[in-house]
Amino acid sequence: MLEIVEQLHSGVDNLYQMIDDLSQVLMDYRHLNQPETILNLQDVLDKVMDELKLVIASKKAKITSDFSKLPEIRYNEVYLKSILHNLVSNAMKYNKAGEPPKIHISSEVSEGKRILIVEDQGVGIDLTESGEHIFKMYSQLGSNPEESSRGMGLFIIKNQVEMSGGSIHVESEPGKGARFVVMLYRRVH
């Protein structure tokens, strides 16, 4: 009987977590109607790094940036912070054991498209195994026993980017890090 009660508690906990995750996704739709403003990319990254400063310090992460090709963008600030927060967090989470994470964030304009790039030198992703599932809800990139992950970050990013008219893709190989390329808009606004 105790075993059945424990299973019920576990099922209820999982259900509450799923409801919490879905409400996070629905909150994104609320932010969709917020006005876009002109944002300085370095300022937004600085805010994200301030939010993550304890993790950055504990992991001795080295984060560099170059926004010289596209220093500002008209975008939804909540979405841009979320995109950077999730990508930088993941890069720190999936770093190589015993090495401080090295992350580089840059921006550019290519064929009229505004692009944000987050690169790391972490463990990388086997795209032949995970490629089609990487941006799905509850998809986890790998197992790191020191880190907890619900597999929501990339799913949320993809939805935010697509709701704003953009796209995201990843380039990676196991052991060679990852490069996330976020096209913030499909067309120039």
URWO-V930481 format. One line per field, one symbol per residue. ss: DSSP state (H for helix, E for strand, C for the rest). phi: phi as a letter, one per 40 degrees, with the letter a starting at -180 (. if undefined). burial: 1 if it has 24 or more other ideal C-beta (glycine too) atoms within 12 Angstrom, else 0. Layout:
ss=???
phi=???
burial=???
This chain:
ss=CHHHHHHHHHHHHHHHHHHHHHHHHHHHHHHHCCCCEEEEHHHHHHHHHHHCHHHHHHHCCEEEEECCCCCEEEECHHHHHHHHHHHHHHHHHCCCCCCCCEEEEEEEEECCEEEEEEEECCCCCCHHHHCCCCCCCCCCCCCCCCCCCCCCHHHHHHHHHHHCCCEEEEEECCCCCEEEEEECCCCCC
phi=.cccccccccccdccccccccccccccdcccdccccbcbcdccccccccccbdccdcccfcbbbaabccacbacaccdccccdcdcccdccccbccdgbccbbbbababbfgbcbbbbbbbccgbccccbdcbdbcdgcbcibbccbbabgbdcccddccccccgbaaabbaadgbgbbcbbccacbcc
burial=000000000000000000000001100100100000001011011001100100110010101010100100101111111111111111111111000011111111000001111111111110000100011000111100001000111111111111110111110100001111111110000
